[in-house]
Amino acid sequence: MYQLKLKTFAFAALAFFGTPLLAQANDISIYTPTFSLIDPNDPSAGMLGMEQVDIWARIRKGFGIPDLDNQQVVSQTDFYSARPEYFERTTVRASRYLFHVVQELEKRGMPTELALLPFIESAFNPQAYSSAKAAGMWQFVPATGRDYNLKQNMFKDDRRDVLASTDAALTYLQKLYGMFGDWQLALAAYNWGEGSVQRAINKNQAAGLPIDFNSLAPLMPAETRNYVPKLQAVKNIIAAPEMYNIALPKVDNQPYFVTIGKTRDIDVKVAAQLAELSLDEFKALNPQFNRPVIIGSSDTKILLPESNAEKFKNNLTKWTQTLSSWTSHTVSSARERIETIAARFDTTPAIIREVNHIPPRMLLKAGSTILVPKTEASSSDITAEVADNATMAVTPDAPETRRIYVKVGKRDTLASIASRYRVSVAQVKAWNGLHRDGVSRGQSLQLQVPNRMVASNSGSKKAGNVRYHKATASTSRSSKNKVAAKKNTKPVVLASSRGARG
């Protein structure tokens, strides 16, 4: 058995403008995973033969869930086997993560076909995001993610972290197996929720019916009825790919990546450049980072192929520029516009919006924390406290006032109209060129009122006296902004997946 190797390297850190600082010892540490070719289920068998060296053979050897047999399994097996290109694409993507997942399953003594579950959840896409707001390779919804210590903040989402989400998913599956004592029911609960499965069990028990998966399936939604059969279908193909004319891409039974501990902020692009990886490949291994900077801390880890980790370490010692070009800024008041912030930090409003995911025609609310470029006056790294507590809230960039026209009623006076709309008599007279206080019934008056007053009065009994004219630029722009705001509140769906667990 190869032993865990720990290599600690020192490097010369550089200040924002390239001025060398004292060497920061232990700033990065490269951890190579433990790797064994010995069958953990049968140590007496010794080393695995060469025919068992690829990861698929290792997975087959660890199968431990009883096979499911029903019509859905047949249909799903036909579905997957009829799409060899899709199967190949997914297995190529899975090749980055399979070794790690299998190792973790074996450490816990869990069936290795569970390593195939991300085929069903996300097609092994750690960036997958469902309409139910489930994220990552294992598709955790926000609440369940928090239950399993998957941090979700402005800078990172651990539901997409390969290491953290795998650990959380296996812990959750172990809990479900402990509840039901049946892996098929545990998987159904992973998709449908443990409460839902327990209620189905109680219903069948009360009716004197069996409580295995096939017997409970009629009580399940269609998605869950097909969920476990989908896993069985993939298992069938992995078990005997030649039967289905599927050519499985070879996946070596060895670690794809090593872990680097990182204690200083570093831009995602800089990290990829130092590792001599494409940005897409770097993000495939490190999809949890929401912003263009990785916040450094003793808990921060990035994943790299082993050869690239060595390149990262070597290139870092020669790096003469800043590692991170971003710092944080907290918006002090609602009057602090994005244009003002951009000018202060010598950048453009477009860049501020892009890196902080601020939709067009939206303003930042007071208290929001955003990323801004480092400057000579503001070049500090982002603290862990700021990263953990940062929030950002936006509001439509609407004009403060709107022009409306009010028709004078039978009992209206200038004073009553001014009071109703919280303006002064002098303002009403100025807006309408009036030289006296008298008004006539049916007369039309122009008012400039706060937007919130328009909404308030539109629901009142006197709303019939108000006419809205969309011909004015301010009114038209405000309406468009509200539409834009609604459009920009919808989540971006990266992948279709199951609903939330509950």
Sequence and secondary structure as in RCSB ss.txt:
>XXXX:A:sequence
MYQLKLKTFAFAALAFFGTPLLAQANDISIYTPTFSLIDPNDPSAGMLGMEQVDIWARIRKGFGIPDLDNQQVVS
QTDFYSARPEYFERTTVRASRYLFHVVQELEKRGMPTELALLPFIESAFNPQAYSSAKAAGMWQFVPATGRDYNL
KQNMFKDDRRDVLASTDAALTYLQKLYGMFGDWQLALAAYNWGEGSVQRAINKNQAAGLPIDFNSLAPLMPAETR
NYVPKLQAVKNIIAAPEMYNIALPKVDNQPYFVTIGKTRDIDVKVAAQLAELSLDEFKALNPQFNRPVIIGSSDT
KILLPESNAEKFKNNLTKWTQTLSSWTSHTVSSARERIETIAARFDTTPAIIREVNHIPPRMLLKAGSTILVPKT
EASSSDITAEVADNATMAVTPDAPETRRIYVKVGKRDTLASIASRYRVSVAQVKAWNGLHRDGVSRGQSLQLQVP
NRMVASNSGSKKAGNVRYHKATASTSRSSKNKVAAKKNTKPVVLASSRGARG
>XXXX:A:secstr
 B  EEEEEEEEEE TTS EEEEEEEEEEEEE  B  B TT GGG B  GGG BHHHHHHHT  S    SHHHHH
HHHHHHT HHHHHHHHHHHTTTHHHHHHHHHHHT  GGGGGHHHHHTTT TT B TT  BTTTTB HHHHHHTT 
 B SSBBTTS HHHHHHHHHHHHHHHHHHHS HHHHHHHHHH HHHHHHHHHHHHHTT   SHHHHGGGS HHHH
HHHHHHHHHHHHHH GGGGT      BSS S EEEEE S EEHHHHHHHTT  HHHHHHH TTB SSEE   TT 
EEEE HHHHHHHHHHHHH  S S  EEEEE  STT  HHHHHHHTTS HHHHHHHHT  TTEEE TT EEEEE  
SS      HHHHHH    EEE   SEEEEEEE  TT  HHHHHHHTT  HHHHHHHHT  SS   TT EEEEEEE
HHHHHHHHTSGGGGGEE  TTSHHHHHHHHHHHHHHHTTS    S       
